Structure formats: C-alpha cells, structure tokens
Amino acid sequence: MEDRLLSVEDVRLYLGVNRDTVYKWVNEKGLPALKIGRLWKFRKADVDEWVKQFAHKKPTYTKQSRNGH
C-alpha cells in the first residue's frame, strides 16, 4: 500500500503539466486533494482514478488534413 502523499510538484511532474494547471484542476475540475496547513497534498491512487475518469469524459477530436479530409 502506498501511503506517501504527493506534493503539487510531484503531481505536476507525474501528469506533465505546470503548477498552475494542478491548482486549477483542484479548484475547477475536482482533482482530489488534501489541504494540510498551507500545502496541498495528493494520494496517488486518487490522482490516478481522477485521471481515468477525466480522460473518459474528455471529448475526442480527430485531426483533419489541410484539404478537409
């Protein structure tokens, strides 16, 4: 069982986004987080589950060629 809590820095590196995006996802997209004092902490299992659910809800786009096909 993995008990270590992840920091904002850990999560941003794990997900390949910047710090502002992590905070935005916490505030606007429901990324599960714990506020401990002034710090935000994350359980890896919660982040993984959120990503799985979020990816499932994301619209998919197909790339069109320049000629529209």
C-alpha contacts under 8 A as a table, 3 or more apart, distances in Angstrom:
res1	aa1	res2	aa2	distance
2	E	44	K	7.94
3	D	43	R	7.58
4	R	43	R	7.28
5	L	41	K	5.82
5	L	42	F	5.39
5	L	43	R	5.21
5	L	44	K	7.16
6	L	9	E	7.83
6	L	10	D	5.51
6	L	11	V	6.39
6	L	41	K	5.48
6	L	42	F	4.87
6	L	43	R	6.16
6	L	44	K	6.75
7	S	10	D	5.00
7	S	11	V	6.27
7	S	39	L	7.93
7	S	40	W	6.55
7	S	41	K	5.04
7	S	42	F	6.42
8	V	11	V	5.13
8	V	12	R	6.07
8	V	19	R	6.66
8	V	22	V	6.85
8	V	40	W	6.48
8	V	41	K	6.68
8	V	42	F	7.67
9	E	12	R	5.16
9	E	13	L	6.20
9	E	19	R	6.85
10	D	13	L	5.30
10	D	14	Y	6.02
11	V	14	Y	4.91
11	V	15	L	5.99
11	V	22	V	7.36
11	V	42	F	7.63
12	R	15	L	5.27
12	R	16	G	5.60
12	R	17	V	5.01
12	R	18	N	5.64
12	R	19	R	5.93
12	R	22	V	6.36
13	L	16	G	5.00
13	L	17	V	6.66
13	L	18	N	7.90
17	V	21	T	6.30
17	V	22	V	7.21
18	N	21	T	5.42
18	N	22	V	6.72
19	R	22	V	5.17
19	R	23	Y	6.45
20	D	23	Y	5.17
20	D	24	K	6.06
21	T	24	K	4.92
21	T	25	W	6.04
22	V	25	W	5.16
22	V	26	V	6.28
23	Y	26	V	5.07
23	Y	27	N	6.23
24	K	27	N	5.14
24	K	28	E	5.64
24	K	29	K	7.19
25	W	28	E	5.25
25	W	29	K	4.55
25	W	30	G	6.14
25	W	31	L	5.42
26	V	29	K	5.96
26	V	30	G	5.18
26	V	31	L	4.43
26	V	32	P	6.56
26	V	33	A	6.81
27	N	30	G	6.33
27	N	31	L	7.58
31	L	47	V	6.92
31	L	50	W	6.36
32	P	42	F	6.85
32	P	46	D	6.26
32	P	47	V	6.73
32	P	50	W	7.39
33	A	40	W	6.28
33	A	41	K	5.65
33	A	42	F	4.86
33	A	43	R	7.39
34	L	40	W	5.60
34	L	41	K	5.06
34	L	42	F	6.15
35	K	38	R	6.67
35	K	39	L	5.64
35	K	40	W	4.57
35	K	41	K	6.25
36	I	39	L	5.22
36	I	40	W	6.21
36	I	41	K	7.03
42	F	46	D	7.22
42	F	47	V	6.96
43	R	46	D	5.25
43	R	47	V	6.36
44	K	47	V	5.05
44	K	48	D	6.09
45	A	48	D	5.09
45	A	49	E	6.14
46	D	49	E	5.16
46	D	50	W	6.08
47	V	50	W	5.09
47	V	51	V	6.09
48	D	51	V	5.15
48	D	52	K	6.21
49	E	52	K	5.07
49	E	53	Q	6.24
50	W	53	Q	5.12
50	W	54	F	5.85
51	V	54	F	4.99
51	V	55	A	5.82
52	K	55	A	5.29
52	K	56	H	6.23
53	Q	56	H	5.08
53	Q	57	K	6.45
54	F	57	K	5.18
54	F	58	K	6.20
55	A	58	K	5.15
64	Q	67	N	7.82
64	Q	68	G	5.68
64	Q	69	H	5.75
65	S	68	G	5.38
65	S	69	H	5.54
66	R	69	H	7.47
